[in-house]
Each structure stands twice: as C-alpha cells, then as structure tokens.
Amino acid sequence: MSTDPGLPDSWEYTLQVPSDPLAPCIARRTLRTIFEEHGFARVAETAELLTSELVTNSYRHSDGPASVRVRREGKGSAVRVTVWDTNPALPGLRATALPREDAEEGRGLALVMRCADSWGGFALRRQPQGLTGKLVWFELGGNEDRGGPGGETA
C-alpha cells in the first residue's frame, strides 16, 4: 500500500479487455491494486465486485472487447469506474430488488444500484471517433482521505 504524499490527487487508468471469460477476473485484480495503492482500500472490495459484474455483463451481452477506466478528478472526489462495451443496448433498469436466491442471473445492476455512491449509463451512437456501444459507470469513496494505509486517517 502506497502512502506517498507525493502521489497526485487526480489520476486515471484504462484497462482494455478482450471478449474472454477471464476478463472479469483480470479487471477485479487490477481494480484492487489501483484502489489499494491510491489509498481507497476501504472500498476496494466493493469496486472489485461492481467492476466484475459490469465486465461480466459486457462479456455476456456484447460481441467485442471492453475497457475499464478508473479515474479520480482531485482530492475529496469519488473514484469513477466506467465500463465500455460494443453493445449499445443499455441494461434493463426494471427492478432494484435483488433476484431470487436460485436465479442464475440478474444481480449485477441491482448490486451496482445498491452499493455504489452514484451510477449511470448511456448509449454511444455514431460518435465522431467511430466509437459505438455503451458506457456504464459507478462512483465510490468520495469522502475517503489518503491519510494512511487503507485511506485511514489519524
């Protein structure tokens, strides 16, 4: 865990993942490292879970690659995690309740709704750069302070 006070308050990382069943695992491990090294250990597990759910949705519901962007704008701001994939169809926002215990799917977005400080998504259609698909994002840890290991302060 880095507690270097010289680390910048604003930072950004991007992870490109192929359409591969290992993508959620790779994204989880990468997110944990980023959150822990930047002093957000308290929300690292939640970030892992939510990112894994969104990357799994990308793998299951789109035909192409995905990317995960992790960004913080400055001291006191939340960390935003954005997942892009090639399918422009937004996930169903039908129910915020978790599905039945024996359900095989349907937990991902409900978990994001319940666990994130804020979240959202939008379709990308005919962007000038040729990018299409959708972005789904969530934010965590807006009140964290990098005072010590795990974002703990004295």
C-alpha positions, 0 to 999 in steps of 0.5 A, spaced: 500 500 500 502 506 497 502 512 502 506 517 498 504 524 499 507 525 493 502 521 489 497 526 485 490 527 487 487 526 480 489 520 476 486 515 471 487 508 468 484 504 462 484 497 462 482 494 455 479 487 455 478 482 450 471 478 449 474 472 454 471 469 460 477 471 464 476 478 463 472 479 469 477 476 473 483 480 470 479 487 471 477 485 479 485 484 480 487 490 477 481 494 480 484 492 487 491 494 486 489 501 483 484 502 489 489 499 494 495 503 492 491 510 491 489 509 498 481 507 497 482 500 500 476 501 504 472 500 498 476 496 494 472 490 495 466 493 493 469 496 486 472 489 485 465 486 485 461 492 481 467 492 476 466 484 475 459 484 474 459 490 469 465 486 465 461 480 466 455 483 463 459 486 457 462 479 456 455 476 456 451 481 452 456 484 447 460 481 441 467 485 442 472 487 447 471 492 453 475 497 457 475 499 464 477 506 466 478 508 473 479 515 474 479 520 480 478 528 478 482 531 485 482 530 492 475 529 496 472 526 489 469 519 488 473 514 484 469 513 477 469 506 474 466 506 467 465 500 463 465 500 455 462 495 451 460 494 443 453 493 445 449 499 445 443 496 448 443 499 455 441 494 461 434 493 463 433 498 469 426 494 471 427 492 478 432 494 484 430 488 488 435 483 488 433 476 484 431 470 487 436 466 491 436 460 485 436 465 479 442 464 475 442 471 473 440 478 474 444 481 480 449 485 477 445 492 476 441 491 482 448 490 486 451 496 482 444 500 484 445 498 491 452 499 493 455 504 489 455 512 491 452 514 484 451 510 477 449 511 470 449 509 463 448 511 456 448 509 449 454 511 444 451 512 437 455 514 431 460 518 435 465 522 431 471 517 433 467 511 430 466 509 437 459 505 438 456 501 444 455 503 451 458 506 457 456 504 464 459 507 470 459 507 478 462 512 483 465 510 490 469 513 496 468 520 495 469 522 502 475 517 503 482 521 505 489 518 503 491 519 510 494 512 511 494 505 509 487 503 507 485 511 506 485 511 514 486 517 517 489 519 524 
